[in-house]
Amino acid sequence: MKANPRTVVLYLGMIGFIVLSFGAISSYGTTYLRAPQAIDGRYALSGPTIDRCFAKPPLLIVGQSTGLR
């Protein structure tokens, strides 16, 4: 079975676009997006819906992480 040249060009173009997009997004992420160094503590959640469901004791999120270095 012989491959249609237009189909081959289409697939190569799509693969090239995906590779270039992944490279650009990865470069942006490593340059501009940074995680905080450390997350530690207790954080209370509040809001009208949460307060009705979890009145006592208050709903807490306990965060413990070393972060990225």
N, C-alpha and C positions, 0 to 999 in steps of 0.2 A: 504494500500500500504506500503510495507516494504522498508526502505531506504537502499541503497547500501552502505556498510561500506567504500568502496573506495571513494565514493562521499562525505560522511560525513567527512572523513579525509581531503579530498581536500578542502572543504569549511572551515573547522576549521583552516587548515593551512593558507589559504588566509586571513581569518579574523585576525588571530594572527600576520601575517606579516604586515598587514595594521596598526594594533594597535601599534606594535613595531616601525614601520617606523614613524608614527605620533609622538610617544613619543620622538624618537631620533631627528627628525626635530624640534620639539617644544623646546627641550632642547638646541639644537644648536642655535636657533633663540634668545632665551632669554639670552644666554651667550654672543654671539658674535655680534649680530646685534642691533645697537642702533641708534635711530633717533636723529638728532640735537636738542638741547634744545629750540632754537627759530629760526624761519625763518621770516625775516621781511625786506622789501625793494623792490626796483624796479630792475629788471634784463632785460637788452636789449638782444633780440635775433638777431643774424646776421648770414649771410650765403649767398651764391650766389642766391639761389632760394628765400629766404625770402627778401633779399634786392631788388630784382626786383618787387616783389608783393607789398611790404609795404615800399616804399622808404621814404615817408613823411607822417606822423610822424613815427619814428621808432617803431617797434613792441615791446611792453613792457609786461612783466609778473610781476604782483604785488603779492608778497607773504606775507601773514599775517597768522601766526600760532603761537600758544603758545608752540608747541612741546610736547614731553612726559616728564613727571617728575617722 
